[in-house]
Amino acid sequence: MASTANSERKKSIEQLIAPISNDLLSGSAEIALQGMTVFKSILSSANSDADEIKADIEFASQLLIESQPAMASIFNISTSLVKTISGISSAETIKSESNKVLDHFEKLLCDSAASIADFAINLMPPGEMIFAYSFSSTVVSSLLSAKAKGRYFRVVCPESRPSMEGRKLATRLASAGIEVIYTFDSAMGMLLPSCGVAFMGCDSIGAPGLVNKTGSFLLALACHELKIPLYALCDTTKFINEERFFEFENHHRLGSEIWADPPPEVLIVNKQFELIPFDYITGLVTEDGVFTKTDLTKYISKMNNESASANLSTVKIHK
């Protein structure tokens, strides 16, 4: 009987996480918030069995991390939650402490977006075009904030194949009255010279560089060659240690998303995240300020010297 109940709980958790696994359009901050909603749903429906709640939280954490291996925020939130409840034996205390962790991260994500927007507006040349790649809720909130403060600009937005999340970005911006120029990805080099700055989001940050949607490295190379400033906008929950950093390489998608019926001899590669070395970005815009390669190298070196069991998501960058 207990085994049946356990199986049913796992099935319910899998159903909650399935939409997150299949989400190819949302930015990492949005996915992190979706993950927190899963945890809150588990806690709200949990009974008074402490071991059962712990097992469900650990199972959900594992599935969430596996579902989006490129998303450092998901990993940091999940591991922080599991670590917090590991030594607690009271069901009610587990629930209350878990909700404190989730509320902390939710506030951090929301407050960070506002702070990043304040830094980002100073990087936008008035009246010039801005290049924005893929979909990032942090980039969107920064552009909407600048628009609300009276800054005039237009945005160049490529489609971002194969998931086409560029359409989501273009639609969101256009609905706020921002003029958007939308094009196909390979036209990037044609339109970039007309832009004063380029923005992108970020899914993970570590010693080798940052991870973002495939196509970001080509953007970085083009900006570097054309001497156009390129900034990655993200909060500090995206920092991750070296042991975990390359998990993004495990994010493989079905080849049919690119080509439904290729010849048998054709191998389809559909890896949607890639590494961008710090050498090719102008700076990283966080809630703590704008950081250059030197700043990031110092911070990451300090972070990697911490204990492997440290809660890395709560460590702040020190300028």
C-alpha positions as CSV (number, residue, x, y, z in Angstrom):
1,M,0.0,0.0,0.0
2,A,2.8,2.4,1.0
3,S,4.6,1.5,-2.2
4,T,1.6,2.3,-4.3
5,A,1.2,5.7,-2.6
6,N,4.9,6.5,-3.1
7,S,4.5,5.6,-6.8
8,E,1.5,7.8,-7.2
9,R,3.3,10.8,-5.6
10,K,6.3,10.3,-7.9
11,K,4.0,10.2,-10.9
12,S,2.3,13.4,-9.7
13,I,5.7,15.1,-9.4
14,E,6.7,14.0,-12.8
15,Q,3.6,15.5,-14.3
16,L,4.3,18.8,-12.5
17,I,7.8,18.9,-14.0
18,A,7.0,17.7,-17.5
19,P,6.1,21.2,-18.8
20,I,9.4,22.5,-17.5
21,S,11.4,19.7,-19.3
22,N,9.6,20.6,-22.5
23,D,9.9,24.4,-22.1
24,L,12.2,25.7,-24.9
25,L,10.9,29.3,-24.9
26,S,11.3,30.6,-21.4
27,G,14.4,32.3,-20.0
28,S,16.2,30.7,-17.0
29,A,14.7,33.1,-14.5
30,E,11.2,32.1,-15.6
31,I,12.1,28.4,-15.4
32,A,13.5,28.9,-11.9
33,L,10.2,30.4,-10.9
34,Q,8.4,27.5,-12.4
35,G,10.6,25.1,-10.5
36,M,9.8,27.0,-7.2
37,T,6.1,26.6,-8.0
38,V,6.6,22.8,-8.2
39,F,8.2,22.8,-4.8
40,K,5.4,24.9,-3.3
41,S,2.8,22.6,-4.8
42,I,4.5,19.6,-3.2
43,L,4.7,21.3,0.2
44,S,1.1,22.5,0.1
45,S,-0.3,19.0,-0.5
46,A,2.1,17.2,1.8
47,N,0.9,15.3,4.8
48,S,2.6,15.1,8.3
49,D,5.2,12.5,7.4
50,A,8.6,14.3,7.5
51,D,10.5,11.5,5.7
52,E,7.9,11.4,2.9
53,I,8.2,15.2,2.4
54,K,12.0,15.0,2.3
55,A,11.8,12.1,-0.2
56,D,9.4,14.1,-2.5
57,I,11.5,17.2,-2.3
58,E,14.7,15.3,-3.2
59,F,12.9,13.5,-6.0
60,A,11.6,16.7,-7.4
61,S,15.1,18.3,-7.1
62,Q,16.7,15.5,-9.0
63,L,14.1,15.6,-11.8
64,L,14.3,19.4,-12.1
65,I,18.0,19.4,-12.4
66,E,17.9,16.7,-15.0
67,S,15.2,18.4,-16.9
68,Q,17.2,21.6,-17.4
69,P,20.9,20.8,-16.8
70,A,22.0,24.1,-18.3
71,M,20.1,26.2,-15.7
72,A,22.3,27.0,-12.7
73,S,19.5,28.7,-10.8
74,I,17.5,25.4,-10.8
75,F,20.5,23.6,-9.4
76,N,21.3,26.2,-6.8
77,I,17.7,26.5,-5.6
78,S,17.1,22.7,-5.5
79,T,20.4,21.9,-3.6
80,S,19.8,24.8,-1.2
81,L,16.4,23.4,-0.4
82,V,17.5,19.9,0.1
83,K,20.4,21.0,2.3
84,T,18.2,23.1,4.4
85,I,15.7,20.3,5.3
86,S,18.3,17.5,5.6
87,G,18.6,17.6,9.4
88,I,15.0,18.5,10.2
89,S,12.7,15.8,11.7
90,S,9.5,17.8,12.0
91,A,7.1,17.9,9.1
92,E,5.8,21.4,10.0
93,T,9.3,22.7,10.4
94,I,10.3,21.2,7.0
95,K,7.4,23.1,5.4
96,S,8.1,26.4,7.0
97,E,11.9,26.3,6.4
98,S,11.4,25.2,2.8
99,N,9.0,28.1,2.2
100,K,11.5,30.5,3.7
101,V,14.2,29.2,1.2
102,L,11.7,29.5,-1.7
103,D,10.6,33.0,-0.7
104,H,14.2,34.1,-0.4
105,F,15.0,33.0,-3.9
106,E,11.8,34.4,-5.3
107,K,12.5,37.8,-3.8
108,L,16.1,37.6,-5.0
109,L,15.0,36.9,-8.6
110,C,12.4,39.7,-8.6
111,D,14.6,42.3,-6.9
112,S,17.6,41.4,-9.1
113,A,15.6,42.1,-12.3
114,A,14.9,45.6,-11.1
115,S,18.5,46.3,-10.1
116,I,19.9,44.9,-13.3
117,A,17.5,47.1,-15.3
118,D,18.9,50.2,-13.4
119,F,22.4,49.2,-14.5
120,A,21.5,48.2,-18.0
121,I,19.8,51.5,-19.0
122,N,23.2,53.3,-18.6
123,L,24.6,50.9,-21.2
124,M,22.0,51.8,-23.9
125,P,23.1,54.6,-26.2
126,P,20.1,56.9,-26.6
127,G,18.3,56.6,-29.9
128,E,20.4,53.7,-31.2
129,M,19.3,50.2,-32.0
130,I,19.8,47.4,-29.5
131,F,20.5,43.8,-30.6
132,A,18.8,41.2,-28.3
133,Y,19.4,37.5,-28.8
134,S,17.1,34.6,-27.8
135,F,14.6,35.1,-24.9
136,S,15.6,36.3,-21.5
137,S,13.0,37.7,-19.0
138,T,15.9,39.7,-17.5
139,V,16.7,41.4,-20.8
140,V,13.0,42.0,-21.4
141,S,12.4,43.6,-18.0
142,S,15.5,45.8,-18.6
143,L,14.2,47.0,-22.0
144,L,10.7,47.6,-20.7
145,S,12.1,49.5,-17.8
146,A,14.2,51.7,-20.1
147,K,11.1,52.3,-22.3
148,A,9.1,53.3,-19.2
149,K,11.8,55.8,-18.2
150,G,11.6,57.5,-21.6
151,R,14.6,56.0,-23.3
152,Y,14.0,55.7,-27.1
153,F,15.5,52.8,-28.9
154,R,14.6,50.1,-31.4
155,V,15.5,46.4,-31.0
156,V,16.9,44.0,-33.6
157,C,15.7,40.5,-32.7
158,P,16.6,37.3,-34.7
159,E,14.4,34.2,-34.7
160,S,16.7,32.0,-32.5
161,R,16.2,28.7,-34.2
162,P,15.2,25.9,-33.7
163,S,12.8,26.8,-31.0
164,M,12.1,30.3,-32.4
165,E,12.0,32.0,-29.0
166,G,12.9,35.2,-30.8
167,R,9.2,35.4,-31.7
168,K,8.3,35.4,-28.0
169,L,10.8,38.2,-27.4
170,A,9.6,40.3,-30.4
171,T,6.0,39.9,-29.4
172,R,6.6,40.8,-25.8
173,L,8.5,44.0,-26.8
174,A,6.1,45.0,-29.5
175,S,3.2,44.7,-27.2
176,A,4.9,47.3,-25.0
177,G,5.2,49.7,-27.9
178,I,8.9,49.0,-28.6
179,E,9.7,48.9,-32.4
180,V,11.2,45.6,-33.3
181,I,13.1,44.5,-36.4
182,Y,12.8,40.8,-36.7
183,T,15.0,38.6,-39.0
184,F,16.5,35.2,-39.5
185,D,19.6,34.1,-37.5
186,S,22.1,34.2,-40.4
187,A,21.3,37.8,-41.0
188,M,22.9,38.7,-37.7
189,G,26.1,40.1,-39.3
190,M,24.1,42.3,-41.7
191,L,22.2,44.1,-38.9
192,L,24.7,44.1,-36.1
193,P,26.7,47.0,-37.5
194,S,23.7,49.3,-37.1
195,C,23.4,48.5,-33.4
196,G,25.0,50.4,-30.5
197,V,25.0,47.6,-28.0
198,A,24.0,43.9,-27.8
199,F,22.3,42.1,-24.9
200,M,21.7,38.4,-24.1
201,G,20.7,36.4,-21.1
202,C,22.7,33.8,-19.4
203,D,22.0,30.3,-18.0
204,S,25.2,29.4,-16.1
205,I,28.4,31.1,-15.2
206,G,31.7,29.4,-14.3
207,A,35.4,29.6,-14.7
208,P,35.4,28.7,-18.5
209,G,32.9,31.4,-19.3
210,L,29.1,31.6,-19.5
211,V,26.5,29.4,-21.0
212,N,23.6,30.6,-23.1
213,K,21.4,29.5,-26.0
214,T,23.3,28.2,-29.0
215,G,24.1,31.0,-31.4
216,S,25.3,33.2,-28.6
217,F,28.9,32.4,-29.4
218,L,28.5,33.5,-33.0
219,L,26.9,36.8,-31.7
220,A,29.9,37.2,-29.3
221,L,32.4,36.7,-32.1
222,A,30.6,39.1,-34.4
223,C,30.4,41.8,-31.7
224,H,34.1,41.3,-30.9
225,E,35.0,41.7,-34.5
226,L,32.7,44.7,-35.0
227,K,33.7,46.3,-31.7
228,I,30.1,46.4,-30.5
229,P,29.6,46.1,-26.7
230,L,28.0,42.8,-25.7
231,Y,26.6,42.4,-22.2
232,A,25.1,39.3,-20.6
233,L,22.3,40.2,-18.1
234,C,21.7,37.8,-15.2
235,D,21.5,37.5,-11.5
236,T,24.0,35.9,-9.2
237,T,22.1,32.6,-8.8
238,K,23.6,31.7,-12.2
239,F,27.1,31.1,-10.7
240,I,28.1,27.5,-10.4
241,N,31.2,25.6,-9.5
242,E,33.5,23.8,-12.0
243,E,32.2,20.3,-10.9
244,R,28.7,21.1,-12.2
245,F,29.5,23.6,-15.0
246,F,29.6,21.4,-18.0
247,E,26.3,19.7,-17.3
248,F,24.8,21.9,-20.1
249,E,26.4,19.5,-22.6
250,N,23.9,16.9,-21.5
251,H,21.0,18.9,-22.8
252,H,20.2,17.0,-26.0
253,R,17.0,17.6,-28.0
254,L,15.3,15.4,-30.6
255,G,16.8,15.8,-34.1
256,S,13.2,15.8,-35.4
257,E,12.8,19.4,-34.0
258,I,15.2,20.5,-36.8
259,W,14.4,18.0,-39.5
260,A,11.5,15.6,-39.3
261,D,12.5,13.1,-42.0
262,P,16.2,13.4,-42.9
263,P,18.0,10.7,-45.0
264,P,19.3,7.8,-42.8
265,E,22.9,8.9,-43.5
266,V,22.3,12.4,-42.0
267,L,23.2,12.8,-38.3
268,I,21.2,15.7,-36.7
269,V,22.8,17.6,-33.9
270,N,20.4,19.5,-31.7
271,K,22.3,20.9,-28.7
272,Q,20.7,24.2,-27.7
273,F,23.3,25.5,-25.2
274,E,26.9,26.5,-25.7
275,L,29.9,28.1,-23.9
276,I,30.9,31.7,-24.5
277,P,34.4,32.6,-23.1
278,F,34.6,35.8,-21.1
279,D,37.1,37.1,-23.6
280,Y,34.2,37.7,-26.0
281,I,31.8,39.6,-23.7
282,T,32.2,43.2,-22.6
283,G,30.6,42.6,-19.2
284,L,28.2,40.7,-17.0
285,V,25.4,42.8,-15.6
286,T,24.2,41.5,-12.2
287,E,22.2,43.0,-9.3
288,D,25.6,43.8,-7.8
289,G,26.9,45.8,-10.7
290,V,28.6,45.4,-14.1
291,F,31.6,43.0,-14.0
292,T,34.4,42.5,-16.4
293,K,36.5,39.4,-17.1
294,T,38.9,40.4,-14.3
295,D,36.1,40.8,-11.8
296,L,34.6,37.5,-12.7
297,T,37.8,35.5,-12.7
298,K,38.6,36.7,-9.2
299,Y,35.1,35.9,-7.9
300,I,35.0,32.5,-9.5
301,S,38.4,31.5,-8.2
302,K,37.3,32.4,-4.7
303,M,34.0,30.5,-5.2
304,N,35.8,27.3,-6.4
305,N,38.1,27.4,-3.3
306,E,35.0,27.2,-1.1
307,S,33.9,23.8,0.3
308,A,32.1,21.7,-2.4
309,S,29.2,21.5,0.0
310,A,28.8,25.3,0.3
311,N,25.6,27.0,-0.7
312,L,27.1,28.8,-3.7
313,S,23.9,30.5,-4.6
314,T,24.1,32.7,-1.6
315,V,27.7,33.9,-2.1
316,K,27.8,37.5,-3.3
317,I,30.3,39.0,-5.7
318,H,32.6,41.4,-3.9
319,K,33.9,44.3,-5.9
